Amino acid sequence: MKIKIVIHEAEEGGFWAEVPAIPGCATEGDTMDELMANLRDAIEGCLSVEVAPPEPGGIERILELTT
């Protein structure tokens, strides 16, 4: 699987990265090697989260928020 990431230089040193395809999936590292290892862990963690199905008969709403 190929996933695009966006890498930023942190103001305090090191790097931080985000995964646009997985909202909320981000991590940091002091070196590029550490960042890449942390990214693998972060992506695996974000993709392994189980989402409970909605309760039968419950109200379900899907909203899109633009900021």
PEHU-V354151 format. One line per field, one symbol per residue. ss: DSSP state (A for helix, B for strand, O for the rest). phi: phi as a letter, one per 20 degrees, with the letter a starting at -180 (. if undefined). burial: + if it has 24 or more other ideal C-beta (glycine too) atoms within 12 Angstrom, else -. A space follows every 10 residues. Layout:
# PEHU-V354151
ss=???
phi=???
burial=???
This chain:
# PEHU-V354151
ss=OOOOOBBBBO OOOOBBBBOO OOOOOBBBBO OAAAAAAAAA AAAAAAAAOO OOOOOOOOOO OOOOOOO
phi=.dcecddcef geonccbcdg fcgnebbbaf cfffgffffg fffgfffefe dffffgmfec cdccddd
burial=----+----- ----+++++- -+--+++++- ----+--++- -++------- ---------- -------
